[in-house]
């Protein structure tokens, strides 16, 4: 059994399995690399619309409690390019395995072959530029000399003194040396391990390109040989194909790759799909591995099969797959273009030369339907090496005619890697302008000099400018890339920069041209629809939304934007129909948010009761915030049982997270609204007060909401003052609400003054409000209700009175304490609590209860009168002076005289009680 290649039973050995895994990894990066390096990300946008949550009764008038709803729409942006340290590390591991295996196999060869095989090892180690890592705290080449000495010395020692060692032992020994050197390199490097890996992978780019080129040239004959095998592999000669079918199949294959090379590296096969010659490498690699033994006559004079080719082939495949996989993982444009163009041309020239070789040597045998593939490398006329003379000569002529672009493309790819690494380092050290300048220089050399169609370099420059907030430079970089060829991601990223109203036409032009060049891009169609929403062309919005849906049916962005457009146009019936077509997924916050907003705007109940979303992450984006926001609003409006303590705690945590600073006010508002719905009015108002502080329009809204809550609890005078405050700061409906509050508080004349002011306003809406107020005042129905049913604290008052009737003073005291603590705005309940404490001669408690009530209703005559008497009972006469002054202006003279007499009585009683308590008792006559 050979230790690394195929064993005698034909099953793959260890190296063959590793090579297969490396190719599989390259295939994985082929499909995922660009999306990882340059990911298209959805950017949520919020459009505020008015929303009515509930109503507050002001006599016969229903006043709306409004909030903002947010329509979520999604556009696309392109992030990156991101570095891929994991892919770089995998490439380096494969390269280290290649190095160890190569030296191990080279040590078994003859002296001349050994010396020749060590030359590429030396150049590989030289190209890594390890001195730039600052190993041993120096920039000298000491570590390079150490690598050359240990690896070269190990290879020479095995070659000269260990002729009988097996390849397994040789590989283990050299592998141990390479592993020790690798560990020392990473341990002594002045850069972090990820950056060390990125830098080594960047400097290993030329070596990776050479590996890919060598492998492509080696397997360039294999697809034709595979067709030859298929042509003559049947057991019976009658079942084999002759020369005609072989020529037809080979001619078709060569025609395809020649057309690809002739057409400058593009060959559309059908709409949206073009030929990729790298895909043709997969069958060639398989055929090359399976037919390696049959190919031995062509290389046996230089390299044995069992202790040479069987190991080197999978080793080279690993290294080449690692280099290609890293290029795929980083979406390195020039390297991929170079790999594709070289592969296409090499497959055409090497394959064509090999077909000519087969026809000259074996066409009579093919006509006889013999198994030519057994002897195809044992020619009788034209030797096999002429295939490579013709192919390599053709490659050199083509490259010379094109001025050798492959060399520039490989260097451009290397500069891309170095630019990405330097840009990442400059972002970690924003003040180091030298690093930013160096990164820009790498990208400029790569994208403007070496390979002008270098999309990766322009994206890198744009990312560098975006980090530095240099918008115009970023636009220039992306426009340069777009001029050199259409690209979906460039169009998307460039369009995001034209987000101001003045840039509307530039954005439309970019997206239209992009969609024309990539007509199957749902992202471009969707973004074009969103840009048209800034115009009055609703038909264009609908057209491009439909196009995006056709290109990506049922996608998250399409459903979110369609539902958002219908909501913005107030097409609620159509929106409900669209929402019912597919179930809402919890991992699509934009769709969930818009669906919840639709429920808030329609009276019809949903098929299933919605649940407030559980936000797992602490950091919110616009879509997840809107999902949570609408979920809480819906619970407030219709499902208060969902306002659990866990939800309130979560809202508090989200509000305290610094990353959610943009949503702090709304999260605090949600907490206040939820507490208000649960009857925790004091906490709700405490949460709302910071938002209502200020003179902005936003503060005016919260001031108006606070006034409505006071109105709802029967605090008419306090509500009137609060609503006047909101009106002064710009709340548009606050003046009308103030008039109703004044009328309900008995200040009808003041209400008429407010109505007259509204009627005299230049604003049509204000005049309409004034007319409504006048009509309501004329009916005489704006009278405060005498029934406190439904107000917070009323139920607790009933419980307290019931406990008093049952002579349960402890239970009554507990209920009255709760009233003072949680419903100080309930005037009747506060007066009853104070009376209870007074009867029990707990005058301080009575005083504190009334003081809490006055904090909420500072102009209430009933509270002020009770407060004056309670202050007298508690001996706090100095605190009653201001209240007496207020009552002097509010009460008739007779009522005020009665109050003054009562106050004097309570004050005298307090003085007498104090005197009897402080006077020393008379001595007993018995003493």
SULBEL-V117400 format. One record per residue. N is the residue number from 1. RES is the residue in three letters. D_LAST is the distance of its C-alpha to the last C-alpha in whole Angstrom. Layout:
{{N:RES:D_LAST} {N:RES:D_LAST}}
This chain:
{{1:UNK:126} {2:UNK:125} {3:UNK:121} {4:UNK:121} {5:UNK:123} {6:UNK:125} {7:UNK:125} {8:UNK:128} {9:UNK:127} {10:UNK:127} {11:UNK:123} {12:UNK:121} {13:UNK:120} {14:UNK:117} {15:UNK:118} {16:UNK:119} {17:UNK:116} {18:UNK:114} {19:UNK:117} {20:UNK:116} {21:UNK:113} {22:UNK:113} {23:UNK:116} {24:UNK:113} {25:UNK:110} {26:UNK:113} {27:UNK:113} {28:UNK:110} {29:UNK:109} {30:UNK:112} {31:UNK:111} {32:UNK:107} {33:UNK:108} {34:UNK:108} {35:UNK:105} {36:UNK:103} {37:UNK:104} {38:UNK:104} {39:UNK:102} {40:UNK:102} {41:UNK:99} {42:UNK:97} {43:UNK:96} {44:UNK:93} {45:UNK:93} {46:UNK:90} {47:UNK:91} {48:UNK:88} {49:UNK:89} {50:UNK:86} {51:UNK:84} {52:UNK:82} {53:UNK:79} {54:UNK:77} {55:UNK:77} {56:UNK:73} {57:UNK:73} {58:UNK:73} {59:UNK:73} {60:UNK:77} {61:UNK:78} {62:UNK:78} {63:UNK:77} {64:UNK:79} {65:UNK:77} {66:UNK:80} {67:UNK:80} {68:UNK:83} {69:UNK:85} {70:UNK:88} {71:UNK:91} {72:UNK:92} {73:UNK:96} {74:UNK:97} {75:UNK:100} {76:UNK:101} {77:UNK:101} {78:UNK:102} {79:UNK:100} {80:UNK:101} {81:UNK:104} {82:UNK:101} {83:UNK:102} {84:UNK:103} {85:UNK:102} {86:UNK:102} {87:UNK:105} {88:UNK:106} {89:UNK:105} {90:UNK:107} {91:UNK:110} {92:UNK:109} {93:UNK:109} {94:UNK:112} {95:UNK:114} {96:UNK:113} {97:UNK:114} {98:UNK:117} {99:UNK:117} {100:UNK:117} {101:UNK:119} {102:UNK:122} {103:UNK:122} {104:UNK:122} {105:UNK:125} {106:UNK:126} {107:UNK:126} {108:UNK:129} {109:UNK:131} {110:UNK:134} {111:UNK:134} {112:UNK:135} {113:UNK:133} {114:UNK:130} {115:UNK:131} {116:UNK:131} {117:UNK:128} {118:UNK:126} {119:UNK:127} {120:UNK:125} {121:UNK:122} {122:UNK:122} {123:UNK:122} {124:UNK:119} {125:UNK:117} {126:UNK:118} {127:UNK:117} {128:UNK:114} {129:UNK:113} {130:UNK:110} {131:UNK:110} {132:UNK:108} {133:UNK:105} {134:UNK:104} {135:UNK:105} {136:UNK:104} {137:UNK:102} {138:UNK:106} {139:UNK:108} {140:UNK:111} {141:UNK:113} {142:UNK:112} {143:UNK:111} {144:UNK:114} {145:UNK:116} {146:UNK:114} {147:UNK:114} {148:UNK:118} {149:UNK:118} {150:UNK:116} {151:UNK:118} {152:UNK:121} {153:UNK:121} {154:UNK:120} {155:UNK:122} {156:UNK:125} {157:UNK:124} {158:UNK:124} {159:UNK:127} {160:UNK:129} {161:UNK:127} {162:UNK:126} {163:UNK:129} {164:UNK:128} {165:UNK:124} {166:UNK:124} {167:UNK:123} {168:UNK:119} {169:UNK:118} {170:UNK:120} {171:UNK:118} {172:UNK:115} {173:UNK:115} {174:UNK:116} {175:UNK:113} {176:UNK:111} {177:UNK:112} {178:UNK:112} {179:UNK:108} {180:UNK:107} {181:UNK:108} {182:UNK:107} {183:UNK:103} {184:UNK:104} {185:UNK:105} {186:UNK:102} {187:UNK:99} {188:UNK:101} {189:UNK:101} {190:UNK:99} {191:UNK:99} {192:UNK:97} {193:UNK:98} {194:UNK:99} {195:UNK:101} {196:UNK:103} {197:UNK:104} {198:UNK:105} {199:UNK:107} {200:UNK:109} {201:UNK:110} {202:UNK:111} {203:UNK:113} {204:UNK:114} {205:UNK:116} {206:UNK:119} {207:UNK:119} {208:UNK:118} {209:UNK:121} {210:UNK:124} {211:UNK:122} {212:UNK:122} {213:UNK:126} {214:UNK:127} {215:UNK:126} {216:UNK:127} {217:UNK:131} {218:UNK:131} {219:UNK:130} {220:UNK:132} {221:UNK:135} {222:UNK:133} {223:UNK:132} {224:UNK:136} {225:UNK:136} {226:UNK:134} {227:UNK:136} {228:UNK:139} {229:UNK:137} {230:UNK:136} {231:UNK:140} {232:UNK:142} {233:UNK:139} {234:UNK:140} {235:UNK:142} {236:UNK:145} {237:UNK:147} {238:UNK:147} {239:UNK:144} {240:UNK:144} {241:UNK:144} {242:UNK:147} {243:UNK:147} {244:UNK:147} {245:UNK:143} {246:UNK:142} {247:UNK:144} {248:UNK:142} {249:UNK:139} {250:UNK:139} {251:UNK:140} {252:UNK:137} {253:UNK:135} {254:UNK:137} {255:UNK:137} {256:UNK:133} {257:UNK:132} {258:UNK:135} {259:UNK:134} {260:UNK:131} {261:UNK:132} {262:UNK:134} {263:UNK:132} {264:UNK:130} {265:UNK:127} {266:UNK:126} {267:UNK:128} {268:UNK:126} {269:UNK:127} {270:UNK:125} {271:UNK:123} {272:UNK:120} {273:UNK:121} {274:UNK:123} {275:UNK:125} {276:UNK:123} {277:UNK:125} {278:UNK:122} {279:UNK:122} {280:UNK:126} {281:UNK:125} {282:UNK:123} {283:UNK:126} {284:UNK:128} {285:UNK:125} {286:UNK:125} {287:UNK:129} {288:UNK:129} {289:UNK:127} {290:UNK:129} {291:UNK:132} {292:UNK:131} {293:UNK:133} {294:UNK:136} {295:UNK:136} {296:UNK:137} {297:UNK:140} {298:UNK:139} {299:UNK:137} {300:UNK:138} {301:UNK:140} {302:UNK:137} {303:UNK:134} {304:UNK:134} {305:UNK:132} {306:UNK:130} {307:UNK:129} {308:UNK:129} {309:UNK:129} {310:UNK:127} {311:UNK:124} {312:UNK:125} {313:UNK:125} {314:UNK:121} {315:UNK:120} {316:UNK:122} {317:UNK:121} {318:UNK:117} {319:UNK:117} {320:UNK:119} {321:UNK:116} {322:UNK:114} {323:UNK:115} {324:UNK:116} {325:UNK:112} {326:UNK:111} {327:UNK:113} {328:UNK:112} {329:UNK:108} {330:UNK:108} {331:UNK:111} {332:UNK:113} {333:UNK:115} {334:UNK:118} {335:UNK:118} {336:UNK:118} {337:UNK:121} {338:UNK:123} {339:UNK:122} {340:UNK:123} {341:UNK:126} {342:UNK:127} {343:UNK:127} {344:UNK:129} {345:UNK:132} {346:UNK:132} {347:UNK:132} {348:UNK:135} {349:UNK:137} {350:UNK:136} {351:UNK:137} {352:UNK:140} {353:UNK:141} {354:UNK:140} {355:UNK:142} {356:UNK:145} {357:UNK:145} {358:UNK:145} {359:UNK:148} {360:UNK:150} {361:UNK:149} {362:UNK:149} {363:UNK:150} {364:UNK:153} {365:UNK:150} {366:UNK:148} {367:UNK:151} {368:UNK:152} {369:UNK:148} {370:UNK:147} {371:UNK:144} {372:UNK:144} {373:UNK:141} {374:UNK:141} {375:UNK:144} {376:UNK:143} {377:UNK:142} {378:UNK:145} {379:UNK:147} {380:UNK:151} {381:UNK:152} {382:UNK:149} {383:UNK:147} {384:UNK:143} {385:UNK:142} {386:UNK:144} {387:UNK:141} {388:UNK:139} {389:UNK:141} {390:UNK:142} {391:UNK:138} {392:UNK:137} {393:UNK:140} {394:UNK:139} {395:UNK:135} {396:UNK:136} {397:UNK:139} {398:UNK:136} {399:UNK:133} {400:UNK:136} {401:UNK:137} {402:UNK:133} {403:UNK:132} {404:UNK:130} {405:UNK:127} {406:UNK:126} {407:UNK:125} {408:UNK:123} {409:UNK:121} {410:UNK:120} {411:UNK:119} {412:UNK:117} {413:UNK:115} {414:UNK:114} {415:UNK:113} {416:UNK:111} {417:UNK:109} {418:UNK:109} {419:UNK:108} {420:UNK:105} {421:UNK:104} {422:UNK:103} {423:UNK:102} {424:UNK:99} {425:UNK:98} {426:UNK:98} {427:UNK:96} {428:UNK:94} {429:UNK:94} {430:UNK:94} {431:UNK:94} {432:UNK:97} {433:UNK:100} {434:UNK:103} {435:UNK:102} {436:UNK:102} {437:UNK:106} {438:UNK:107} {439:UNK:106} {440:UNK:108} {441:UNK:111} {442:UNK:111} {443:UNK:111} {444:UNK:114} {445:UNK:116} {446:UNK:116} {447:UNK:116} {448:UNK:118} {449:UNK:120} {450:UNK:121} {451:UNK:120} {452:UNK:120} {453:UNK:119} {454:UNK:116} {455:UNK:113} {456:UNK:111} {457:UNK:111} {458:UNK:111} {459:UNK:108} {460:UNK:106} {461:UNK:107} {462:UNK:105} {463:UNK:102} {464:UNK:102} {465:UNK:102} {466:UNK:100} {467:UNK:97} {468:UNK:98} {469:UNK:97} {470:UNK:101} {471:UNK:102} {472:UNK:105} {473:UNK:106} {474:UNK:105} {475:UNK:107} {476:UNK:110} {477:UNK:110} {478:UNK:110} {479:UNK:113} {480:UNK:115} {481:UNK:115} {482:UNK:115} {483:UNK:118} {484:UNK:120} {485:UNK:119} {486:UNK:117} {487:UNK:114} {488:UNK:111} {489:UNK:108} {490:UNK:110} {491:UNK:110} {492:UNK:106} {493:UNK:105} {494:UNK:107} {495:UNK:106} {496:UNK:102} {497:UNK:102} {498:UNK:104} {499:UNK:100} {500:UNK:100} {501:UNK:102} {502:UNK:104} {503:UNK:105} {504:UNK:106} {505:UNK:110} {506:UNK:110} {507:UNK:108} {508:UNK:110} {509:UNK:113} {510:UNK:112} {511:UNK:111} {512:UNK:114} {513:UNK:116} {514:UNK:114} {515:UNK:114} {516:UNK:118} {517:UNK:119} {518:UNK:116} {519:UNK:117} {520:UNK:115} {521:UNK:112} {522:UNK:109} {523:UNK:106} {524:UNK:109} {525:UNK:109} {526:UNK:105} {527:UNK:105} {528:UNK:107} {529:UNK:106} {530:UNK:102} {531:UNK:104} {532:UNK:106} {533:UNK:102} {534:UNK:102} {535:UNK:105} {536:UNK:106} {537:UNK:108} {538:UNK:106} {539:UNK:110} {540:UNK:110} {541:UNK:107} {542:UNK:107} {543:UNK:111} {544:UNK:109} {545:UNK:107} {546:UNK:109} {547:UNK:111} {548:UNK:108} {549:UNK:108} {550:UNK:111} {551:UNK:111} {552:UNK:108} {553:UNK:107} {554:UNK:104} {555:UNK:102} {556:UNK:99} {557:UNK:100} {558:UNK:102} {559:UNK:100} {560:UNK:97} {561:UNK:99} {562:UNK:101} {563:UNK:97} {564:UNK:96} {565:UNK:99} {566:UNK:99} {567:UNK:95} {568:UNK:96} {569:UNK:99} {570:UNK:96} {571:UNK:99} {572:UNK:96} {573:UNK:98} {574:UNK:101} {575:UNK:98} {576:UNK:96} {577:UNK:100} {578:UNK:100} {579:UNK:97} {580:UNK:98} {581:UNK:101} {582:UNK:99} {583:UNK:96} {584:UNK:93} {585:UNK:93} {586:UNK:90} {587:UNK:91} {588:UNK:93} {589:UNK:90} {590:UNK:92} {591:UNK:93} {592:UNK:90} {593:UNK:88} {594:UNK:91} {595:UNK:91} {596:UNK:87} {597:UNK:88} {598:UNK:90} {599:UNK:88} {600:UNK:85} {601:UNK:88} {602:UNK:89} {603:UNK:88} {604:UNK:90} {605:UNK:88} {606:UNK:89} {607:UNK:91} {608:UNK:88} {609:UNK:84} {610:UNK:84} {611:UNK:82} {612:UNK:80} {613:UNK:82} {614:UNK:80} {615:UNK:81} {616:UNK:81} {617:UNK:82} {618:UNK:79} {619:UNK:82} {620:UNK:83} {621:UNK:87} {622:UNK:87} {623:UNK:89} {624:UNK:86} {625:UNK:83} {626:UNK:85} {627:UNK:85} {628:UNK:81} {629:UNK:81} {630:UNK:83} {631:UNK:81} {632:UNK:78} {633:UNK:79} {634:UNK:80} {635:UNK:77} {636:UNK:75} {637:UNK:78} {638:UNK:78} {639:UNK:77} {640:UNK:73} {641:UNK:73} {642:UNK:75} {643:UNK:72} {644:UNK:70} {645:UNK:68} {646:UNK:70} {647:UNK:72} {648:UNK:70} {649:UNK:69} {650:UNK:73} {651:UNK:73} {652:UNK:70} {653:UNK:72} {654:UNK:75} {655:UNK:74} {656:UNK:72} {657:UNK:76} {658:UNK:77} {659:UNK:81} {660:UNK:80} {661:UNK:79} {662:UNK:81} {663:UNK:80} {664:UNK:76} {665:UNK:75} {666:UNK:77} {667:UNK:75} {668:UNK:72} {669:UNK:73} {670:UNK:74} {671:UNK:70} {672:UNK:69} {673:UNK:71} {674:UNK:70} {675:UNK:67} {676:UNK:67} {677:UNK:69} {678:UNK:67} {679:UNK:64} {680:UNK:62} {681:UNK:62} {682:UNK:60} {683:UNK:61} {684:UNK:65} {685:UNK:64} {686:UNK:63} {687:UNK:66} {688:UNK:68} {689:UNK:66} {690:UNK:68} {691:UNK:71} {692:UNK:70} {693:UNK:70} {694:UNK:73} {695:UNK:75} {696:UNK:78} {697:UNK:80} {698:UNK:78} {699:UNK:75} {700:UNK:76} {701:UNK:76} {702:UNK:73} {703:UNK:71} {704:UNK:73} {705:UNK:72} {706:UNK:69} {707:UNK:69} {708:UNK:71} {709:UNK:68} {710:UNK:65} {711:UNK:68} {712:UNK:68} {713:UNK:64} {714:UNK:64} {715:UNK:63} {716:UNK:65} {717:UNK:64} {718:UNK:63} {719:UNK:67} {720:UNK:69} {721:UNK:67} {722:UNK:68} {723:UNK:72} {724:UNK:72} {725:UNK:71} {726:UNK:74} {727:UNK:77} {728:UNK:76} {729:UNK:77} {730:UNK:80} {731:UNK:79} {732:UNK:82} {733:UNK:80} {734:UNK:77} {735:UNK:77} {736:UNK:78} {737:UNK:75} {738:UNK:73} {739:UNK:75} {740:UNK:74} {741:UNK:70} {742:UNK:70} {743:UNK:71} {744:UNK:69} {745:UNK:66} {746:UNK:67} {747:UNK:69} {748:UNK:72} {749:UNK:73} {750:UNK:73} {751:UNK:74} {752:UNK:77} {753:UNK:77} {754:UNK:78} {755:UNK:80} {756:UNK:82} {757:UNK:82} {758:UNK:83} {759:UNK:86} {760:UNK:87} {761:UNK:87} {762:UNK:91} {763:UNK:90} {764:UNK:91} {765:UNK:89} {766:UNK:86} {767:UNK:88} {768:UNK:88} {769:UNK:84} {770:UNK:84} {771:UNK:86} {772:UNK:84} {773:UNK:81} {774:UNK:82} {775:UNK:83} {776:UNK:80} {777:UNK:78} {778:UNK:81} {779:UNK:80} {780:UNK:76} {781:UNK:75} {782:UNK:73} {783:UNK:70} {784:UNK:67} {785:UNK:67} {786:UNK:63} {787:UNK:64} {788:UNK:62} {789:UNK:64} {790:UNK:65} {791:UNK:63} {792:UNK:61} {793:UNK:57} {794:UNK:58} {795:UNK:58} {796:UNK:55} {797:UNK:53} {798:UNK:54} {799:UNK:53} {800:UNK:50} {801:UNK:50} {802:UNK:51} {803:UNK:48} {804:UNK:45} {805:UNK:47} {806:UNK:47} {807:UNK:43} {808:UNK:44} {809:UNK:42} {810:UNK:43} {811:UNK:46} {812:UNK:46} {813:UNK:44} {814:UNK:47} {815:UNK:50} {816:UNK:48} {817:UNK:48} {818:UNK:51} {819:UNK:52} {820:UNK:50} {821:UNK:52} {822:UNK:56} {823:UNK:56} {824:UNK:54} {825:UNK:57} {826:UNK:57} {827:UNK:55} {828:UNK:54} {829:UNK:53} {830:UNK:51} {831:UNK:49} {832:UNK:48} {833:UNK:47} {834:UNK:45} {835:UNK:44} {836:UNK:43} {837:UNK:40} {838:UNK:39} {839:UNK:38} {840:UNK:36} {841:UNK:34} {842:UNK:36} {843:UNK:37} {844:UNK:39} {845:UNK:41} {846:UNK:42} {847:UNK:43} {848:UNK:45} {849:UNK:47} {850:UNK:48} {851:UNK:49} {852:UNK:51} {853:UNK:52} {854:UNK:53} {855:UNK:55} {856:UNK:57} {857:UNK:58} {858:UNK:57} {859:UNK:58} {860:UNK:57} {861:UNK:55} {862:UNK:53} {863:UNK:51} {864:UNK:51} {865:UNK:49} {866:UNK:47} {867:UNK:46} {868:UNK:45} {869:UNK:42} {870:UNK:41} {871:UNK:41} {872:UNK:39} {873:UNK:37} {874:UNK:37} {875:UNK:36} {876:UNK:39} {877:UNK:41} {878:UNK:43} {879:UNK:45} {880:UNK:45} {881:UNK:47} {882:UNK:51} {883:UNK:50} {884:UNK:50} {885:UNK:53} {886:UNK:55} {887:UNK:54} {888:UNK:55} {889:UNK:58} {890:UNK:58} {891:UNK:56} {892:UNK:58} {893:UNK:56} {894:UNK:54} {895:UNK:53} {896:UNK:52} {897:UNK:50} {898:UNK:48} {899:UNK:47} {900:UNK:46} {901:UNK:44} {902:UNK:42} {903:UNK:42} {904:UNK:40} {905:UNK:38} {906:UNK:37} {907:UNK:36} {908:UNK:34} {909:UNK:32} {910:UNK:32} {911:UNK:31} {912:UNK:28} {913:UNK:27} {914:UNK:27} {915:UNK:25} {916:UNK:22} {917:UNK:22} {918:UNK:22} {919:UNK:19} {920:UNK:16} {921:UNK:13} {922:UNK:11} {923:UNK:7} {924:UNK:6} {925:UNK:5} {926:UNK:4} {927:UNK:0}}
